Amino acid sequence: MDNSSNKTALVLGASGGIGGEVARQLRDAGWTVKALKRGQAAGHEMRDGIHWLRGDALNAIDVAGASQGCSVIVHAVNPPGYRDWDRLVLPMLDNAIAAAQARQATLVLPGTVYNFGPDAFPLLREESPQRPVTRKGGIRVEMEARLRAASERGMRVLIVRAGDFFGPRAGNNWFSQGLIKPGKPVTAISNPAAPGVGHQWAYLPDVARTMVELLAKRDQLPAFASFHMAGHWDATGRQMAEAIQRVAARHGRKPRIAALPWWLLKLASPFVTTLKEMQEMRYLWQRPVRMDNTRLLEVLGHEPHTPLIDAVETALRGLGCLPSQPSRNMGSSSFAGTTP
């Protein structure tokens, strides 16, 4: 069956950060978008141009039913607050794979750097060895292994790996959980990076736009296609914090930048799952890890890229950290990232 002209997609995790961005951008690109939501009223509800269906990604029947008529399934669902990753992540993926195989649909996975270990640093390419040093990294490796096996059975897979997410909607990311406090004016900025250590960031709307553009070319891609995004490379480990500081200054704030108190995270991690998971990822802030987007540029000819100062302004406003009205002084900045 040729699904290349079918523009109906199921987004699992559309209530979250990356899932929500992908759902909205698929909608804006003319796709019919379905989304599963636990607690949704029976039947379906059309909201913001998206068909919301009652269902749970852990329920294979729910996923199979929602995927009917879809040529694409976006698997962007994760347990909230990093809880029960080892128990829930793989069963949810298996349900998505089964549905994609039944519909002959392309399965899309937002990837991370977690599945790479220090032996692959500092420059990550799609074919870099995947020997992670964390539990969550091991789960990510297994996820991709199951997707590759499914692709060998005829299913199409698209993986887009990017750095730490940030954007206008709160989620499980370092920007909203580590650097600032959502819903409050920026009075202080916690910087997790070791002095002088670069870090890879990815603006959620840019990641979503990249996925949508790659999906438009999915019939030209290999059955198992993976791409890295360059995103925003913070060469000094302070550029993101300085960009937040500059945006806050436009609105009358002068927040200071201080080192993240890792000792406090370690102390509290036995009692708070999110802090435990953040502590586990500390190694990514202690050495530079950069992503090579050569393959992406070869296919798309460009990488969707919002200047850093504009992305940070939008993210802070969306997270409730700035006044609702945009600043009159929206200009470009020397902090703007580049796409090599």
C-alpha positions as CSV (number, residue, x, y, z in Angstrom):
1,M,0.0,0.0,0.0
2,D,1.3,3.5,-0.9
3,N,0.7,5.8,2.0
4,S,2.7,8.7,0.7
5,S,-0.4,10.7,-0.2
6,N,-2.2,9.9,3.0
7,K,-1.9,12.9,5.4
8,T,-3.5,11.5,8.5
9,A,-1.3,11.1,11.6
10,L,-1.7,9.8,15.2
11,V,0.3,11.7,17.8
12,L,0.9,9.8,21.0
13,G,2.0,12.3,23.7
14,A,0.2,15.3,22.1
15,S,-0.3,16.8,25.6
16,G,3.4,17.0,26.1
17,G,6.1,19.3,24.8
18,I,7.4,17.8,21.6
19,G,4.3,15.8,20.9
20,G,2.1,18.9,21.1
21,E,4.5,20.9,18.8
22,V,4.5,18.1,16.2
23,A,0.7,17.8,16.4
24,R,0.2,21.5,15.8
25,Q,2.7,21.8,13.0
26,L,1.3,18.7,11.2
27,R,-2.1,20.4,11.5
28,D,-0.8,23.6,10.1
29,A,0.8,21.7,7.2
30,G,-2.6,20.3,6.2
31,W,-2.5,17.0,8.0
32,T,-5.5,15.5,9.8
33,V,-4.2,14.9,13.3
34,K,-5.5,12.5,15.9
35,A,-4.3,12.4,19.5
36,L,-4.9,10.1,22.5
37,K,-5.7,11.5,25.9
38,R,-6.4,9.7,29.1
39,G,-9.5,11.1,30.8
40,Q,-10.9,12.4,27.6
41,A,-14.7,12.1,27.4
42,A,-16.0,9.1,25.4
43,G,-15.9,9.5,21.7
44,H,-13.8,12.3,20.3
45,E,-13.5,16.0,20.6
46,M,-12.3,18.5,18.0
47,R,-10.1,21.0,19.7
48,D,-7.7,23.5,18.1
49,G,-8.0,21.5,14.9
50,I,-6.9,18.2,16.4
51,H,-9.1,15.2,16.9
52,W,-8.8,14.2,20.6
53,L,-9.7,10.6,21.3
54,R,-10.1,8.8,24.6
55,G,-7.3,6.3,25.1
56,D,-4.0,5.3,26.7
57,A,-0.7,4.5,25.0
58,L,-0.4,1.6,27.4
59,N,-3.5,0.0,25.9
60,A,-2.8,-1.8,22.7
61,I,-6.5,-1.8,21.7
62,D,-6.7,2.0,22.2
63,V,-3.6,2.7,20.1
64,A,-4.7,0.3,17.3
65,G,-8.2,1.8,17.1
66,A,-6.9,5.4,17.1
67,S,-4.4,4.6,14.3
68,Q,-7.0,3.5,11.9
69,G,-6.6,5.3,8.6
70,C,-3.2,6.8,9.6
71,S,0.0,6.8,7.5
72,V,2.1,8.2,10.3
73,I,2.3,7.5,14.1
74,V,4.4,9.9,16.2
75,H,5.6,8.2,19.3
76,A,6.3,11.2,21.7
77,V,4.8,9.8,24.9
78,N,6.8,9.4,28.1
79,P,5.8,8.7,31.7
80,P,5.3,12.0,33.5
81,G,8.1,13.1,35.8
82,Y,10.3,10.3,34.5
83,R,8.4,7.9,36.8
84,D,8.5,4.1,36.0
85,W,10.5,4.4,32.9
86,D,11.7,0.9,33.1
87,R,8.2,-0.5,33.4
88,L,6.2,1.7,31.0
89,V,8.4,3.0,28.1
90,L,9.0,-0.2,26.2
91,P,5.3,-1.5,26.4
92,M,4.1,1.8,25.1
93,L,6.6,1.6,22.2
94,D,5.5,-2.0,21.4
95,N,1.9,-0.8,21.1
96,A,2.9,1.9,18.7
97,I,5.0,-0.5,16.6
98,A,2.2,-3.0,16.4
99,A,-0.2,-0.3,15.2
100,A,2.3,1.1,12.7
101,Q,2.9,-2.4,11.3
102,A,-0.9,-3.1,11.0
103,R,-1.4,0.3,9.1
104,Q,1.8,0.2,7.1
105,A,2.5,3.5,8.7
106,T,5.8,5.4,9.3
107,L,6.6,5.5,13.0
108,V,8.4,8.8,14.2
109,L,10.4,8.9,17.3
110,P,11.9,12.1,18.9
111,G,15.4,10.9,19.9
112,T,17.9,12.1,22.5
113,V,21.6,11.9,23.2
114,Y,21.0,9.6,26.2
115,N,21.7,6.4,24.2
116,F,25.3,7.6,23.5
117,G,28.1,7.1,26.1
118,P,31.4,9.0,26.6
119,D,33.2,6.8,24.0
120,A,31.1,8.5,21.3
121,F,31.8,12.1,22.5
122,P,32.4,14.9,21.7
123,L,30.8,14.9,18.2
124,L,27.8,12.6,17.7
125,R,26.9,11.3,14.3
126,E,24.0,9.0,13.4
127,E,26.2,6.0,13.2
128,S,28.2,6.7,16.4
129,P,28.3,3.7,18.8
130,Q,25.5,3.5,21.3
131,R,27.1,2.4,24.6
132,P,25.3,4.4,27.3
133,V,26.3,4.6,30.9
134,T,22.8,5.2,32.4
135,R,19.7,3.2,32.9
136,K,17.6,5.6,30.8
137,G,20.2,5.5,28.1
138,G,20.0,1.7,28.0
139,I,16.2,1.9,27.6
140,R,16.7,4.4,24.7
141,V,19.1,1.9,23.0
142,E,16.5,-0.9,23.4
143,M,13.8,1.4,21.9
144,E,15.9,2.0,18.8
145,A,16.8,-1.6,18.5
146,R,13.1,-2.6,18.5
147,L,12.4,0.0,15.9
148,R,15.3,-1.2,13.7
149,A,14.0,-4.8,14.0
150,A,10.6,-3.6,12.9
151,S,12.0,-1.7,9.9
152,E,13.6,-5.0,8.8
153,R,10.1,-6.5,8.8
154,G,8.9,-3.7,6.5
155,M,7.9,-0.9,8.8
156,R,9.2,2.6,8.1
157,V,11.0,4.4,10.9
158,L,12.1,8.1,11.3
159,I,14.2,9.1,14.3
160,V,15.2,12.7,14.8
161,R,17.7,13.2,17.6
162,A,18.3,16.6,19.2
163,G,19.8,18.2,22.3
164,D,18.0,19.3,25.4
165,F,14.6,20.6,24.6
166,F,13.3,24.0,25.5
167,G,10.1,25.8,24.3
168,P,7.0,27.8,25.2
169,R,5.3,24.9,27.0
170,A,6.5,23.3,30.2
171,G,7.6,19.6,30.2
172,N,10.3,17.3,31.4
173,N,13.2,19.4,30.3
174,W,16.2,21.1,31.8
175,F,15.2,24.6,30.7
176,S,11.9,24.6,32.6
177,Q,13.0,22.4,35.5
178,G,16.6,23.3,36.1
179,L,17.4,26.8,34.8
180,I,14.2,28.8,35.7
181,K,10.9,28.4,37.5
182,P,7.8,28.2,35.3
183,G,5.0,30.6,36.2
184,K,7.4,33.0,38.1
185,P,9.4,36.0,37.0
186,V,13.0,35.2,36.3
187,T,14.9,36.4,39.4
188,A,17.7,33.9,39.3
189,I,19.1,31.4,36.7
190,S,20.7,28.1,37.7
191,N,23.3,27.0,35.2
192,P,24.0,23.2,35.2
193,A,27.1,23.3,33.0
194,A,30.6,23.0,34.3
195,P,32.7,26.1,33.5
196,G,33.6,26.4,29.9
197,V,31.8,23.1,28.9
198,G,29.6,23.5,25.8
199,H,26.1,22.1,25.6
200,Q,23.5,21.2,22.9
201,W,20.0,22.7,23.0
202,A,17.0,22.2,20.7
203,Y,14.1,24.6,20.4
204,L,10.9,22.5,20.3
205,P,9.2,24.3,17.4
206,D,12.3,23.8,15.3
207,V,12.5,20.1,16.1
208,A,8.8,19.7,15.2
209,R,9.2,21.6,11.9
210,T,12.2,19.4,11.1
211,M,10.1,16.2,11.6
212,V,7.2,17.6,9.4
213,E,9.6,18.5,6.6
214,L,11.3,15.0,6.8
215,L,7.8,13.4,6.7
216,A,7.1,15.2,3.4
217,K,10.1,13.2,2.0
218,R,9.5,10.0,3.8
219,D,9.0,7.9,0.6
220,Q,12.6,8.9,-0.4
221,L,14.2,7.9,2.9
222,P,15.5,4.5,3.9
223,A,13.2,2.2,5.9
224,F,15.2,3.1,9.1
225,A,16.2,6.7,8.8
226,S,17.8,8.7,11.6
227,F,18.9,12.3,11.7
228,H,20.7,14.6,14.1
229,M,19.9,18.3,14.6
230,A,22.5,20.9,15.3
231,G,20.0,23.0,17.2
232,H,21.6,25.6,19.4
233,W,25.2,25.0,20.4
234,D,26.1,26.8,23.6
235,A,29.9,26.9,23.1
236,T,30.7,28.3,26.5
237,G,28.1,26.6,28.7
238,R,26.8,30.1,29.6
239,Q,25.2,31.4,26.4
240,M,21.7,30.0,27.2
241,A,21.8,31.4,30.7
242,E,23.0,34.8,29.3
243,A,20.2,34.8,26.7
244,I,17.7,34.2,29.5
245,Q,19.3,37.0,31.5
246,R,19.2,39.4,28.5
247,V,15.5,38.7,27.8
248,A,14.6,39.2,31.5
249,A,16.5,42.5,31.4
250,R,14.1,43.7,28.7
251,H,11.3,43.4,31.1
252,G,12.9,45.1,34.1
253,R,14.6,42.1,35.7
254,K,18.3,41.7,36.5
255,P,18.6,38.0,37.3
256,R,21.9,36.6,38.5
257,I,23.4,33.5,37.1
258,A,24.6,30.9,39.6
259,A,25.9,27.4,39.3
260,L,23.2,24.7,39.8
261,P,23.6,23.2,43.3
262,W,24.2,19.6,42.2
263,W,24.9,18.6,45.8
264,L,21.3,19.6,46.7
265,L,19.9,17.5,43.8
266,K,21.9,14.6,45.0
267,L,20.7,15.1,48.6
268,A,17.0,15.2,47.5
269,S,17.1,12.7,44.7
270,P,16.2,9.7,46.8
271,F,12.9,11.4,47.6
272,V,12.1,13.1,44.2
273,T,12.1,11.0,41.1
274,T,12.6,13.9,38.7
275,L,15.7,15.1,40.7
276,K,17.1,11.6,40.7
277,E,16.8,11.4,36.9
278,M,18.4,14.9,36.5
279,Q,21.3,13.8,38.7
280,E,21.8,10.7,36.5
281,M,22.3,13.0,33.5
282,R,24.9,15.2,35.1
283,Y,27.7,13.7,32.9
284,L,26.1,15.5,29.9
285,W,26.9,18.8,31.6
286,Q,30.5,17.9,32.5
287,R,31.9,17.4,29.0
288,P,31.0,18.9,25.6
289,V,28.6,16.8,23.5
290,R,27.7,18.2,20.0
291,M,25.6,16.8,17.2
292,D,26.6,16.7,13.6
293,N,23.7,17.6,11.3
294,T,25.4,16.8,7.9
295,R,23.0,14.1,7.0
296,L,20.0,16.3,7.7
297,L,21.4,19.1,5.5
298,E,22.0,16.7,2.7
299,V,18.3,15.7,2.7
300,L,16.5,19.0,3.5
301,G,19.2,21.5,2.4
302,H,18.7,23.4,5.6
303,E,17.8,23.0,9.3
304,P,14.8,24.9,10.7
305,H,16.4,27.3,13.1
306,T,15.0,30.1,15.3
307,P,17.5,32.7,16.6
308,L,18.3,31.9,20.2
309,I,17.2,35.2,21.7
310,D,13.8,35.0,19.9
311,A,13.4,31.3,21.0
312,V,14.2,32.2,24.6
313,E,11.8,35.1,24.6
314,T,9.0,32.9,23.3
315,A,9.8,30.1,25.7
316,L,9.9,32.3,28.8
317,R,6.6,34.0,27.8
318,G,4.9,30.6,27.2
319,L,6.1,29.4,30.6
320,G,4.6,32.4,32.3
321,C,7.9,34.0,33.2
322,L,7.3,37.3,31.3
323,P,4.4,39.7,30.8
324,S,1.9,38.5,28.3
325,Q,2.5,41.3,25.8
326,P,5.6,40.9,23.6
327,S,8.5,43.3,24.0
328,R,8.7,46.1,21.5
329,N,12.4,45.5,21.3
330,M,12.6,42.1,19.6
331,G,15.9,42.1,17.7
332,S,18.5,39.6,16.8
333,S,21.3,38.9,19.2
334,S,24.9,37.9,19.3
335,F,23.7,34.9,21.3
336,A,21.9,33.5,18.3
337,G,23.0,30.0,17.6
338,T,24.3,28.8,14.2
339,T,23.7,25.8,12.1
340,P,26.9,24.3,10.9
